[in-house]
Amino acid sequence: MKKVKLQLNQLLHNHKLSVTQLHFKTGIRRATLSELANGKRQRIQLEHLSKIADALDINDMNELLRIVDDKEEE
């Protein structure tokens, strides 16, 4: 089975940002961002994706999301 994965941890690393710094840029709660970064959130609001994309200057959602096999280890 396929899963959609948010690549927030990798993006934060690439942009040399912390969850707290992204919180200040987006206004999204730190706890929410932490859950998103750690893959512990089942639902993602489109508004959050838009804010994250804007804050990280992402123009292609493929940078933010990817589809993986359920068995794939990260």
DSSP file (Angstrom, degrees, kcal/mol; ACC not computed):
  #  RESIDUE AA STRUCTURE BP1 BP2  ACC     N-H-->O    O-->H-N    N-H-->O    O-->H-N    TCO  KAPPA ALPHA  PHI   PSI    X-CA   Y-CA   Z-CA
    1    1 A M              0   0    0      0, 0.0    69,-3.1     0, 0.0     2,-0.2   0.000 360.0 360.0 360.0 143.8    0.0    0.0    0.0
    2    2 A K  E     -A   69   0A   0     67,-0.2     2,-0.3    68,-0.1    67,-0.2  -0.615 360.0-165.9 -91.4 149.6    1.2    3.5   -0.8
    3    3 A K  E     -A   68   0A   0     65,-2.8    65,-2.7    -2,-0.2     2,-0.5  -0.968  20.5-127.0-131.5 149.1    1.5    6.4    1.7
    4    4 A V  E     -A   67   0A   0     -2,-0.3     2,-0.4    63,-0.2    63,-0.2  -0.861  29.8-163.0 -93.9 126.7    1.9   10.1    1.3
    5    5 A K  E     -A   66   0A   0     61,-3.5    61,-2.0    -2,-0.5     2,-0.5  -0.930  14.9-139.4-115.6 133.9    4.9   11.4    3.4
    6    6 A L  E     -A   65   0A   0     -2,-0.4     3,-0.4    59,-0.2    59,-0.2  -0.793   9.9-153.5 -86.3 128.4    5.6   14.9    4.3
    7    7 A Q     >  +     0   0    0     57,-3.0     4,-2.1    -2,-0.5     5,-0.2  -0.169  49.8 131.1 -96.7  40.2    9.3   15.6    4.0
    8    8 A L  H  >  +     0   0    0     28,-0.3     4,-2.9    -2,-0.2     5,-0.2   0.891  66.6  54.2 -65.3 -42.3    9.4   18.4    6.6
    9    9 A N  H  > S+     0   0    0     28,-0.4     4,-2.2    -3,-0.4    -1,-0.2   0.935 111.6  45.5 -57.2 -46.8   12.3   17.1    8.6
   10   10 A Q  H  > S+     0   0    0      1,-0.2     4,-2.7     2,-0.2    -1,-0.2   0.897 112.9  50.6 -63.8 -40.8   14.5   17.0    5.5
   11   11 A L  H  X S+     0   0    0     -4,-2.1     4,-2.3     2,-0.2    -2,-0.2   0.908 109.2  50.6 -64.7 -42.3   13.4   20.4    4.4
   12   12 A L  H  <>S+     0   0    0     -4,-2.9     5,-2.7     2,-0.2     4,-0.4   0.923 112.4  47.9 -60.8 -43.3   14.1   21.9    7.8
   13   13 A H  H ><5S+     0   0    0     -4,-2.2     3,-1.1    -5,-0.2    -2,-0.2   0.934 111.9  49.2 -61.7 -46.9   17.6   20.4    7.6
   14   14 A N  H 3<5S+     0   0    0     -4,-2.7    -1,-0.2     1,-0.3    -2,-0.2   0.850 116.2  42.3 -62.3 -35.4   18.2   21.6    4.1
   15   15 A H  T 3<5S-     0   0    0     -4,-2.3    -1,-0.3    -5,-0.2    -2,-0.2   0.397 109.2-124.3 -92.8   2.5   17.1   25.2    5.0
   16   16 A K  T < 5 +     0   0    0     -3,-1.1     2,-0.3    -4,-0.4    -3,-0.2   0.919  64.4 138.3  53.5  48.6   19.0   25.0    8.3
   17   17 A L      < -     0   0    0     -5,-2.7     2,-0.2    -6,-0.1    -1,-0.2  -0.878  46.2-139.3-121.0 153.3   15.8   25.9   10.2
   18   18 A S     >  -     0   0    0     -2,-0.3     4,-2.3    -3,-0.1     5,-0.2  -0.612  33.0-106.7-100.0 168.7   14.4   24.5   13.5
   19   19 A V  H  > S+     0   0    0     -2,-0.2     4,-2.4     1,-0.2     5,-0.1   0.897 122.7  54.0 -60.0 -39.8   10.7   23.8   14.2
   20   20 A T  H  > S+     0   0    0      2,-0.2     4,-2.0     1,-0.2    -1,-0.2   0.911 107.5  49.0 -63.2 -42.9   10.6   26.9   16.3
   21   21 A Q  H  > S+     0   0    0      1,-0.2     4,-1.7     2,-0.2    -1,-0.2   0.907 111.9  48.7 -63.7 -40.8   12.0   29.1   13.5
   22   22 A L  H  X S+     0   0    0     -4,-2.3     4,-2.2     1,-0.2     6,-0.3   0.875 106.7  57.7 -66.3 -36.0    9.4   27.6   11.1
   23   23 A H  H  X S+     0   0    0     -4,-2.4     4,-3.0     1,-0.2     5,-0.2   0.928 107.5  46.9 -56.6 -46.8    6.7   28.3   13.7
   24   24 A F  H  < S+     0   0    0     -4,-2.0    -1,-0.2     1,-0.2    -2,-0.2   0.850 114.0  47.9 -66.3 -34.0    7.7   32.0   13.7
   25   25 A K  H  < S+     0   0    0     -4,-1.7    -1,-0.2    -5,-0.2    -2,-0.2   0.817 126.3  25.8 -74.4 -30.8    7.7   32.1    9.9
   26   26 A T  H  < S-     0   0    0     -4,-2.2    -2,-0.2     2,-0.2    -3,-0.2   0.720  90.3-129.8-107.8 -26.2    4.3   30.4    9.5
   27   27 A G     <  +     0   0    0     -4,-3.0     2,-0.3     1,-0.3    -4,-0.1   0.489  61.4 139.1  81.7   3.2    2.3   31.0   12.6
   28   28 A I        -     0   0    0     -6,-0.3    -1,-0.3    -5,-0.2    -2,-0.2  -0.627  65.0 -95.8 -80.3 138.3    1.6   27.2   12.8
   29   29 A R     >  -     0   0    0     -2,-0.3     4,-2.4     1,-0.1     5,-0.2  -0.193  25.4-128.5 -54.2 141.7    1.8   25.9   16.4
   30   30 A R  H  > S+     0   0    0      1,-0.2     4,-2.7     2,-0.2     5,-0.2   0.891 109.4  54.5 -59.5 -40.5    5.2   24.3   17.3
   31   31 A A  H  > S+     0   0    0      1,-0.2     4,-2.3     2,-0.2    -1,-0.2   0.902 108.7  48.7 -61.9 -40.7    3.5   21.1   18.5
   32   32 A T  H  > S+     0   0    0      2,-0.2     4,-2.5     1,-0.2    -2,-0.2   0.934 112.3  47.7 -64.0 -46.6    1.7   20.8   15.1
   33   33 A L  H  X S+     0   0    0     -4,-2.4     4,-2.8     1,-0.2    -2,-0.2   0.895 111.1  51.7 -62.5 -39.9    5.0   21.3   13.2
   34   34 A S  H  X S+     0   0    0     -4,-2.7     4,-1.9     2,-0.2    -1,-0.2   0.920 110.4  48.0 -63.1 -43.8    6.8   18.8   15.4
   35   35 A E  H  <>S+     0   0    0     -4,-2.3     5,-2.6     2,-0.2     6,-0.7   0.900 113.4  48.3 -63.0 -40.6    4.1   16.2   14.8
   36   36 A L  H ><5S+     0   0    0     -4,-2.5     3,-1.1     1,-0.2   -28,-0.3   0.923 111.7  49.3 -64.3 -44.5    4.2   16.9   11.1
   37   37 A A  H 3<5S+     0   0    0     -4,-2.8   -28,-0.4     1,-0.2    -1,-0.2   0.829 114.5  45.1 -65.1 -32.3    8.0   16.7   11.0
   38   38 A N  T 3<5S-     0   0    0     -4,-1.9    -1,-0.2    -5,-0.2    -2,-0.2   0.337 111.3-116.9 -96.6   6.6    8.0   13.4   12.9
   39   39 A G  T < 5S+     0   0    0     -3,-1.1    -3,-0.2    -4,-0.3    -4,-0.1   0.769  78.8 124.2  68.3  25.7    5.2   11.8   10.9
   40   40 A K      < +     0   0    0     -5,-2.6     2,-0.5    -6,-0.2    -4,-0.2   0.398  48.5  85.2 -99.3   2.6    2.9   11.5   13.9
   41   41 A R        -     0   0    0     -6,-0.7     3,-0.0     1,-0.1    -2,-0.0  -0.907  54.4-167.4-109.2 131.2    0.0   13.4   12.4
   42   42 A Q  S    S+     0   0    0     -2,-0.5     2,-0.4     1,-0.1    -1,-0.1   0.768  74.4  47.2 -85.3 -28.6   -2.5   11.6   10.2
   43   43 A R        -     0   0    0      2,-0.0     2,-0.5     0, 0.0    -1,-0.1  -0.929  63.8-164.6-121.5 140.7   -4.2   14.7    8.7
   44   44 A I        -     0   0    0     -2,-0.4     2,-0.3    -3,-0.0     3,-0.0  -0.985  19.1-131.5-125.2 128.5   -2.6   17.8    7.2
   45   45 A Q     >  -     0   0    0     -2,-0.5     4,-1.9     1,-0.1     3,-0.4  -0.587  13.0-135.5 -77.2 137.4   -4.5   21.0    6.6
   46   46 A L  H  > S+     0   0    0     -2,-0.3     4,-2.4     1,-0.2     5,-0.2   0.851 106.6  60.0 -60.7 -33.5   -4.0   22.4    3.1
   47   47 A E  H  > S+     0   0    0      1,-0.2     4,-2.3     2,-0.2    -1,-0.2   0.889 103.6  50.7 -61.6 -38.5   -3.5   25.8    4.7
   48   48 A H  H  > S+     0   0    0     -3,-0.4     4,-2.7     2,-0.2     5,-0.2   0.918 108.9  50.6 -65.6 -42.9   -0.6   24.5    6.7
   49   49 A L  H  X S+     0   0    0     -4,-1.9     4,-2.7     1,-0.2    -2,-0.2   0.914 111.0  49.6 -59.8 -41.9    1.0   23.1    3.5
   50   50 A S  H  X S+     0   0    0     -4,-2.4     4,-2.3     2,-0.2    -2,-0.2   0.915 111.8  47.5 -63.3 -43.9    0.5   26.5    1.8
   51   51 A K  H  X S+     0   0    0     -4,-2.3     4,-2.6     2,-0.2    -2,-0.2   0.902 113.7  47.4 -65.4 -41.4    2.2   28.3    4.7
   52   52 A I  H  X S+     0   0    0     -4,-2.7     4,-2.2     2,-0.2    -2,-0.2   0.929 112.3  49.7 -65.8 -44.8    5.1   25.9    4.9
   53   53 A A  H  <>S+     0   0    0     -4,-2.7     5,-3.1    -5,-0.2     4,-0.3   0.901 113.3  47.2 -60.4 -41.2    5.6   26.1    1.1
   54   54 A D  H ><5S+     0   0    0     -4,-2.3     3,-1.0     3,-0.2    -2,-0.2   0.933 112.3  48.6 -66.0 -46.3    5.5   29.9    1.3
   55   55 A A  H 3<5S+     0   0    0     -4,-2.6    -2,-0.2     1,-0.2    -1,-0.2   0.834 118.7  39.4 -64.6 -33.3    8.0   30.0    4.2
   56   56 A L  T 3<5S-     0   0    0     -4,-2.2    -1,-0.2    -5,-0.2    -2,-0.2   0.311 110.5-119.4 -99.9   7.6   10.4   27.7    2.6
   57   57 A D  T < 5 +     0   0    0     -3,-1.0     2,-0.5    -4,-0.3    -3,-0.2   0.920  52.3 167.1  53.9  50.4    9.9   29.2   -0.9
   58   58 A I      < +     0   0    0     -5,-3.1    -1,-0.2    -6,-0.2     3,-0.1  -0.843  19.8 171.9 -98.0 126.6    8.7   25.9   -2.4
   59   59 A N        +     0   0    0     -2,-0.5     2,-0.5     1,-0.2    -1,-0.1   0.508  67.5  58.1-108.4  -9.8    7.1   26.1   -5.8
   60   60 A D    >   -     0   0    0      1,-0.1     3,-2.4    -7,-0.1     4,-0.5  -0.973  68.3-150.2-127.0 116.7    6.7   22.4   -6.4
   61   61 A M  G >> S+     0   0    0     -2,-0.5     4,-2.9     1,-0.3     3,-0.7   0.685  92.7  76.4 -61.2 -16.9    4.7   20.2   -4.0
   62   62 A N  G 34 S+     0   0    0      1,-0.2    -1,-0.3     2,-0.2     0, 0.0   0.747  90.2  57.1 -64.5 -21.8    7.0   17.3   -5.0
   63   63 A E  G <4 S+     0   0    0     -3,-2.4    -1,-0.2     1,-0.1    -2,-0.2   0.789 115.3  36.1 -74.2 -27.7    9.6   18.9   -2.7
   64   64 A L  T <4 S+     0   0    0     -3,-0.7   -57,-3.0    -4,-0.5     2,-0.3   0.809 122.4  33.9 -95.2 -36.4    7.2   18.8    0.2
   65   65 A L  E  <  +A    6   0A   0     -4,-2.9     2,-0.3   -59,-0.2   -59,-0.2  -0.891  58.5 177.7-123.9 150.3    5.4   15.5   -0.3
   66   66 A R  E     -A    5   0A   0    -61,-2.0   -61,-3.5    -2,-0.3     2,-0.5  -0.986  26.7-124.1-146.6 159.3    6.3   12.1   -1.7
   67   67 A I  E     +A    4   0A   0     -2,-0.3     2,-0.3   -63,-0.2   -63,-0.2  -0.896  35.0 174.4-105.2 128.2    4.6    8.8   -2.2
   68   68 A V  E     -A    3   0A   0    -65,-2.7   -65,-2.8    -2,-0.5     2,-0.2  -0.878  37.6 -96.0-129.2 159.6    6.3    5.8   -0.6
   69   69 A D  E >   -A    2   0A   0     -2,-0.3     3,-1.8   -67,-0.2   -67,-0.2  -0.536  37.3-120.3 -70.3 143.9    5.5    2.1   -0.1
   70   70 A D  T 3  S+     0   0    0    -69,-3.1    -1,-0.1     1,-0.3   -68,-0.1   0.793 113.7  52.8 -55.9 -30.6    4.0    1.4    3.3
   71   71 A K  T 3  S+     0   0    0    -70,-0.2    -1,-0.3     2,-0.1     2,-0.1   0.591  80.9 118.3 -83.5 -11.8    6.9   -0.9    4.1
   72   72 A E    <   -     0   0    0     -3,-1.8     2,-0.3     1,-0.1    -4,-0.1  -0.344  56.9-142.8 -63.9 131.1    9.6    1.6    3.2
   73   73 A E              0   0    0      1,-0.1    -1,-0.1    -2,-0.1    -2,-0.1  -0.698 360.0 360.0 -93.4 145.8   11.8    2.5    6.2
   74   74 A E              0   0    0     -2,-0.3    -1,-0.1     0, 0.0    -2,-0.0   0.373 360.0 360.0-118.7 360.0   13.1    6.0    6.7
